[in-house]
Amino acid sequence: MPKAGSGDSDGLRAALLRINGKYNMIAPALTSAAVTADSVSPKFYNPDQKMTLSPQEYDESKIKTLSSLEHIRRRPGMYIGRLGDGSHPDDGIYILLKEVIDNAVDEFIMGAGKRINVQIDDNGLTRVRDFGRGIPLGKIVECVSVINTGAKYNTDVFQFSVGLNGVGTKAVNALSEHFRVSAFRDGQFASATFCRGILVDREEGESGEKNGTEIEFLPDREIFPDYLYDETYIDRRLWRYVYLNAGLKIHFNKTVYHSVNGLFDLLNEELNGSGLYEPIYYKDQTLEFAFSHTDSYSDSYYSFVNGTYTSEGGTHLSAFREGILKGINEFSGKKFINKDVRDGIVGTLSIKIREPIFESQTKNKLGNTEVRSWIVNRVKDAVSSELYKNSETAEQLLDKIVRNEKVRKELQIVRTEARAKAKKVAFKIPQLKDCKYHPSKDKPSKTGYENMIFITEGQSAAGSIVSSRDPMRQAVFSLKGKPMNVLGQRLNLLYKNEELYSLMQALNIEESIADLRFDKIIIATDADVDGLHIRNLLMTFFLHYFEPLVKLGYIHILETPIYRVRTKAETIYCYSEKEKDLATKKLQGKGKIKKNVETTRFKGLGEISPKEFGQFIGEDIRLRNVTIDSISEVAKVLLFYMGKNTPERKQYIMENLI
């Protein structure tokens, strides 16, 4: 994991610089690697709109059969998910890197090779060298170019492997403008070079290299035209590899990644001192987990299957939660409910199974149902045993659960009163202009057709968005003024503050964030001091009460132009001073006679006319996806920017203001 979140003052300063300057999440003059940007351009589709298509001849000539190589290149999303430009951790270039490193890690898991070298040149050329057994020399071409070919189908050779479908490395090969694989075995070597999946050269002979495999690839600019690696994301992935495989060493550029205690180290890195008790830790051949409670209101987990991060969880994660509950109840002799036990948990989980079933090639969610019972029973026994052994841990854990239970019961009373009050006012939320389409658990939105809700800072800004939005898929929630700073406030404030309660109801996240009615939550505030302050207050609201919404990537920030630069013939909208200067020079022309250029600065969203505004929330919408690197950094950053440390914050801004 990134090391900037350490407990000393330099570590905090580094974390603050990362969390705030680059993408301007919390302070006007500062930046973040914990907050990242992702440009999104969704297309809107009206399911109720009837389309009239001219009939086309449909016969045998219209049926096509694609080769595996053609299919990968024509439908890359099926193999690597999103394409992207490298500004999001799930972008395709990181999936390509992951697929190659996964194979190297599989060698370590099977006891062959404890070191992996990773190198990425400035032009994007990537090399991954392991010191395992090496691909059998006679099958080197087939293993990287023929779908459904590999040793992963043989459980004697690979017992616990991520890559079971024989697709990963082939997809990397097909989506690279240059791909070279070299295998070294017992003084002999073989190598093959490809261009966009097509073999162009092959060599073999003697070699003095140690056994292992080296793969070199350059992502295809036809598929990834504007990609750029962000080393923050690579750093995070490599730390996870070594946390999941204690003893493995990964060398990336000049950094060595290594963990002695596995998931225990990962959890301590995430908590960074915020745990209420020493983490409960367990490890055997196929199951490893660690967890502790914090003072947070939500639970957070990092779950893995055969070394790959399952960001959406799955059957193993639900079984882990159930096992914790049963273990605590068995030890305490009580019947705590799931919510009281889970609130505040931060956990890490890793399982190894022979034939994992994932929902897609990108492996975000596990579907194996047969793993449930043994995970539940093993976790239950381990948790119960640990609590019997350590009375201090047991006391602190039970104290947290009892406090959760008390808060829940108090909330039930406040919640009932709030709901009754809301019904008297209106059946509909007055500040919400809803959209017609909403996804469901059974039918989630397809990528590119997501619905969204804009949170605006007043009627003026809301008016522009409401007038220019797509009512099928775009909703608007308008704040009456600056929302309350909720840092340090208890949950019952949500039910006493009318505006925050209405926002929670509009999103439908009172019971669970799984009930969220929108694919994207977009903060749309002015680009001035007041607008940034409101953005900070909203981010504090989400991070304090509904942190998983941020962690899972639901929160976005709308980018709108600050300047309009135009002549009679052309108009350019600019999002920064630099863009404005370039636009002005372009429109003035290069001749001796300069054209008259009119420059308008938009002081707020309300100053942009609805006719103009439509283009900024349509197909060319600019969104910055807000994410967090480490749970421990959230509390520090919120306390620094939104807490009562005004002198320190003032001094920091004075030192860093440009």
Secondary structure by P-SEA (a helix, b strand, c coil): ccccccccaaaaaaaaaaacccccccccccccccbbbbbbbbbbbcccbbbbbcccccccccbbbbcaaaaaaacccccccccccccccccaaaaaaaaaaaaaaaaaaaccccbbbbbbccccbbbbbbcccccccccccccccccccccccccccccccccccccaaaaaaaaccbbbbbbbccccbbbbbbccccccbbbbbbbccccbbbbbbbccccccccccccaaaaaaaaaaaaaacccbbbbcccbbbbbccaaaaaaaaaacccccccccccccccccccccccccccccccccccccccccccaaaaaaaaaaaaaaaaaaccccccccccccccbbbbbbbcccccccccccccccccccaaaaaaaaaaaaaaaaacaaaaaaaaaaaaaaaaaaaaaaaaaaaaaaaaaaaccccccccccccccccccccccccccbbbbbccaaaaaaaaaccccccbbbbbbccccccccccccccccccaaaaaaaaaaccccccccccccbbbbbbcccaaaaaaaaaaaaaaaaccaaaaaaccbbbbbbbcbbbbcccbbbbbccaaaaaaaaaaaacccccccbbbbbbccccccccccccccccccbbbbbbbbbccaaaaaaaaaaccccaaaaaaaaaaaccc
